[in-house]
Amino acid sequence: MRRTICISARARCIDPSASVGPVRVVTFNMLHGRSVLDGSIEESALRVAATTLNGDVVGLQEVDRGQPRSQLVDQTAAVADALGAHYWRFIPTLRGTPGGDVQWTPSTDDETETNQPTYGIALVSRLPVQSWHVRRFGPAPVGMPLMVPGSRGLTHVHDEPRVGVAAVLDGRSGPLTVVAAHLSFMPGWNVAQLRALSRWARGFPGPRLLIGDFNLPGALPRMTTRWAQLARAATYPSWRPRVQFDHVLADGIGESAVRDVEVMKLGVSDHCALAVDLDFP
């Protein structure tokens, strides 16, 4: 079953303390909370989008912390607060502001860079987290022309450092590992990163989920990892989705566990959010 909802849709209420019921897993490239309609970046709009996601576990990509362009907001903390989630981790990939002529440097620190603007990915959970783990990748040495929101035509974009963050959760039916990532847009590099992440993830308790913006279309993530692909749906661009870059892969969870799949067009980002509701025994 596949549904598309808009920002005004009423989010369903799921009690995260319940011992039974679905676990809602979401991946969302949030474009640092930027509206593709007018380019504005407002914390209030991001909070509305987060409430609509209503995820038990949410992987976020292109996240700002302390950036002037997003009013110095810790966007991960804002999303966690809107979701009522007590467990979250922001992992910076770079210091400075990505894109344009602004200079940035790769980040190697997971938690202590609070005195300067940073940018990266995050994982937010309503379910208790037993442990956190991080896997980093260097950027590809070359870039390529891309369509950049707010620019006309193609813009040459340099690749950035990439990272995966894993959380071992106290799931409702036992341990559950979720790995969230934002992979390179450079062909070949993204495949190698995804393959490395799937091998890395198998070192943590199963079952396992691998979610995020992989910059790989269609069935390529499933073919690369041999993991189950729990959702097949176009997620990009948000105003007229034609290709799937955002994925939910599973190791030890079959397609029969999928209760529902939602592609959500929100008030922010050039990506739709992808949500999968899973029933566990």
C-alpha positions as CSV (number, residue, x, y, z in Angstrom):
1,M,0.0,0.0,0.0
2,R,1.4,3.5,-0.9
3,R,0.0,6.8,0.1
4,T,1.2,10.4,-0.5
5,I,0.2,13.0,2.1
6,C,0.7,16.7,2.3
7,I,1.9,18.9,5.2
8,S,-1.6,19.5,6.4
9,A,-2.3,15.8,6.9
10,R,-3.1,14.7,10.5
11,A,-0.3,12.6,11.9
12,R,-1.2,9.3,13.5
13,C,-0.5,8.9,17.2
14,I,1.6,5.8,18.1
15,D,2.5,5.2,21.8
16,P,6.2,4.5,21.8
17,S,5.9,2.6,25.1
18,A,3.4,0.1,23.7
19,S,4.7,-3.5,23.7
20,V,2.9,-4.3,20.5
21,G,2.1,-2.4,17.3
22,P,4.0,-1.1,14.3
23,V,7.4,0.6,14.4
24,R,7.4,3.6,12.1
25,V,10.8,4.1,10.4
26,V,11.4,7.3,8.4
27,T,14.2,8.7,6.2
28,F,14.2,12.3,5.2
29,N,16.7,14.5,3.4
30,M,15.5,17.7,4.9
31,L,17.6,20.2,2.9
32,H,18.4,22.0,6.2
33,G,14.7,22.9,6.5
34,R,14.6,25.0,3.4
35,S,11.3,25.7,1.6
36,V,11.6,25.1,-2.2
37,L,8.8,27.5,-2.7
38,D,10.4,30.7,-1.4
39,G,13.8,29.6,0.0
40,S,12.9,30.5,3.6
41,I,14.3,28.4,6.5
42,E,12.1,28.6,9.6
43,E,12.3,26.4,12.7
44,S,8.5,26.5,12.9
45,A,8.1,24.9,9.4
46,L,10.7,22.2,10.3
47,R,8.8,21.4,13.5
48,V,5.5,21.0,11.6
49,A,7.2,18.7,9.1
50,A,8.7,16.6,11.9
51,T,5.3,16.3,13.6
52,T,3.9,15.1,10.3
53,L,6.6,12.4,10.0
54,N,5.5,11.0,13.4
55,G,8.4,8.5,13.2
56,D,9.5,6.2,16.0
57,V,13.0,6.1,14.3
58,V,13.9,8.9,11.9
59,G,17.1,9.3,9.8
60,L,17.8,12.8,8.7
61,Q,20.2,14.1,6.1
62,E,21.5,17.6,5.3
63,V,21.1,18.8,8.8
64,D,22.3,22.2,10.2
65,R,23.6,22.9,13.7
66,G,24.5,26.5,14.6
67,Q,24.3,27.7,11.0
68,P,23.5,31.4,10.4
69,R,21.4,30.5,7.4
70,S,19.1,28.5,9.7
71,Q,19.1,31.0,12.6
72,L,21.7,29.0,14.6
73,V,19.1,26.3,15.4
74,D,20.2,22.9,16.4
75,Q,17.8,21.2,13.9
76,T,18.2,17.7,15.3
77,A,17.2,18.8,18.7
78,A,14.2,20.7,17.2
79,V,13.0,17.6,15.3
80,A,13.5,15.3,18.4
81,D,11.5,17.8,20.5
82,A,8.7,17.9,18.0
83,L,8.6,14.1,17.9
84,G,8.7,13.7,21.6
85,A,11.9,11.6,21.1
86,H,14.3,11.3,24.0
87,Y,17.2,9.7,22.0
88,W,19.0,11.4,19.2
89,R,22.5,11.9,17.8
90,F,23.8,14.5,15.3
91,I,26.9,13.6,13.5
92,P,28.7,16.5,11.7
93,T,30.4,15.8,8.4
94,L,31.9,19.2,8.0
95,R,32.6,22.5,9.8
96,G,31.4,25.6,8.0
97,T,28.6,25.9,5.4
98,P,28.4,23.6,2.4
99,G,27.9,24.9,-1.1
100,G,28.7,28.1,-2.8
101,D,32.0,29.9,-2.1
102,V,32.0,29.3,1.6
103,Q,35.0,27.4,2.9
104,W,34.5,24.3,5.0
105,T,36.7,21.6,6.5
106,P,35.9,18.0,7.1
107,S,34.7,17.1,10.6
108,T,36.2,14.3,12.6
109,D,34.5,15.0,15.9
110,D,31.1,13.6,16.7
111,E,29.8,15.7,19.6
112,T,32.1,18.5,20.8
113,E,31.9,21.0,17.9
114,T,29.3,23.2,19.5
115,N,31.1,26.6,19.0
116,Q,31.0,26.7,15.2
117,P,28.6,26.0,12.4
118,T,28.4,22.3,11.5
119,Y,26.4,20.3,9.0
120,G,25.8,16.5,8.7
121,I,23.3,13.8,9.4
122,A,21.2,12.7,12.4
123,L,19.3,9.8,13.9
124,V,16.3,10.4,16.2
125,S,14.5,7.6,18.2
126,R,11.6,7.3,20.5
127,L,12.8,3.8,21.3
128,P,15.6,3.5,23.9
129,V,19.2,3.4,22.5
130,Q,21.7,0.9,23.9
131,S,24.7,2.2,21.9
132,W,25.8,4.6,19.1
133,H,28.4,3.9,16.5
134,V,29.8,6.0,13.6
135,R,31.4,5.1,10.3
136,R,33.1,7.9,8.3
137,F,34.1,8.1,4.6
138,G,36.3,10.7,2.9
139,P,34.9,12.7,-0.1
140,A,35.5,11.7,-3.7
141,P,38.4,13.7,-5.2
142,V,36.3,15.2,-7.9
143,G,32.8,16.7,-8.2
144,M,30.2,16.9,-10.9
145,P,27.5,19.3,-12.3
146,L,24.2,19.1,-10.3
147,M,20.9,20.8,-10.1
148,V,21.1,22.9,-6.9
149,P,18.0,24.4,-5.3
150,G,18.0,28.2,-5.6
151,S,20.3,28.1,-8.7
152,R,19.5,28.2,-12.3
153,G,20.9,25.4,-14.5
154,L,23.7,23.1,-13.4
155,T,26.3,24.0,-10.8
156,H,29.6,22.2,-10.3
157,V,29.5,20.7,-6.8
158,H,32.4,19.2,-5.0
159,D,31.8,16.1,-3.0
160,E,31.7,16.2,0.8
161,P,32.8,13.8,3.6
162,R,30.1,11.1,4.2
163,V,29.1,9.3,7.3
164,G,26.8,6.6,8.7
165,V,25.5,6.5,12.2
166,A,24.2,3.3,13.8
167,A,21.9,3.0,16.8
168,V,21.4,-0.4,18.6
169,L,17.8,0.0,19.9
170,D,15.7,-1.7,22.5
171,G,13.0,-2.7,20.0
172,R,9.5,-3.8,21.0
173,S,10.5,-7.4,20.2
174,G,14.2,-7.3,21.1
175,P,17.3,-5.6,19.8
176,L,17.1,-3.7,16.5
177,T,19.9,-1.9,14.7
178,V,19.2,1.1,12.5
179,V,21.9,2.6,10.4
180,A,21.3,6.0,8.8
181,A,23.5,7.5,6.1
182,H,23.8,10.1,3.3
183,L,26.0,8.8,0.6
184,S,28.1,10.4,-2.2
185,F,26.4,11.6,-5.4
186,M,29.5,10.4,-7.3
187,P,28.8,7.2,-9.3
188,G,30.8,4.3,-7.9
189,W,31.7,6.0,-4.7
190,N,28.2,5.7,-3.4
191,V,28.1,2.0,-4.3
192,A,31.3,1.3,-2.5
193,Q,30.1,3.3,0.6
194,L,26.8,1.4,0.7
195,R,28.5,-1.9,0.4
196,A,30.9,-1.0,3.2
197,L,28.0,0.2,5.4
198,S,26.0,-3.1,4.9
199,R,29.1,-5.1,5.9
200,W,29.7,-2.8,8.9
201,A,26.1,-3.1,10.0
202,R,26.3,-6.9,10.2
203,G,28.6,-6.4,13.2
204,F,25.7,-5.2,15.3
205,P,22.7,-7.1,16.6
206,G,19.9,-8.1,14.1
207,P,17.5,-7.5,12.7
208,R,19.0,-4.5,10.9
209,L,17.7,-1.5,8.9
210,L,19.8,0.6,6.6
211,I,18.1,3.9,5.8
212,G,18.9,7.2,4.1
213,D,19.6,9.1,0.9
214,F,21.9,6.8,-1.0
215,N,22.0,8.9,-4.2
216,L,21.3,5.5,-5.9
217,P,18.1,5.0,-7.9
218,G,15.5,2.2,-7.9
219,A,16.7,-1.3,-7.2
220,L,20.5,-0.5,-7.1
221,P,20.7,-0.5,-3.3
222,R,19.0,-3.9,-3.1
223,M,21.3,-5.2,-5.8
224,T,24.4,-3.8,-4.1
225,T,23.7,-5.1,-0.6
226,R,21.4,-8.1,-1.2
227,W,19.2,-6.7,1.6
228,A,15.5,-6.6,1.3
229,Q,14.1,-3.3,-0.1
230,L,11.1,-2.5,2.0
231,A,9.8,0.4,-0.1
232,R,9.8,1.1,-3.8
233,A,8.5,4.7,-4.4
234,A,9.8,7.8,-6.1
235,T,11.0,10.4,-3.6
236,Y,12.7,13.1,-5.7
237,P,12.1,15.9,-6.6
238,S,9.5,16.6,-4.0
239,W,7.3,18.8,-6.3
240,R,7.1,16.0,-8.9
241,P,8.7,12.7,-7.7
242,R,10.2,10.7,-10.5
243,V,13.1,8.8,-9.0
244,Q,13.9,7.1,-5.7
245,F,17.1,8.2,-4.0
246,D,15.7,7.6,-0.4
247,H,15.6,4.0,0.8
248,V,14.8,1.6,3.6
249,L,16.7,-1.7,3.4
250,A,16.4,-4.6,5.8
251,D,18.5,-7.6,6.9
252,G,16.5,-10.1,8.9
253,I,13.2,-8.4,8.2
254,G,11.1,-9.5,5.3
255,E,8.7,-7.6,3.1
256,S,5.8,-9.4,4.9
257,A,6.5,-7.2,7.9
258,V,5.6,-4.1,6.0
259,R,2.2,-2.8,7.1
260,D,2.3,0.5,5.1
261,V,4.6,2.8,3.0
262,E,4.1,6.5,2.8
263,V,5.8,9.1,0.6
264,M,5.3,12.5,2.2
265,K,5.4,15.8,0.4
266,L,6.3,18.3,3.2
267,G,6.6,22.1,3.4
268,V,10.4,21.8,3.3
269,S,13.1,20.1,1.2
270,D,13.5,19.0,-2.4
271,H,13.1,15.4,-1.2
272,C,9.9,13.7,0.0
273,A,10.2,11.8,3.2
274,L,9.8,8.0,3.1
275,A,8.1,6.2,5.9
276,V,7.7,2.4,6.4
277,D,5.4,1.0,9.2
278,L,6.7,-2.4,10.3
279,D,5.0,-5.2,12.3
280,F,7.3,-7.3,14.4
281,P,6.4,-10.7,15.9
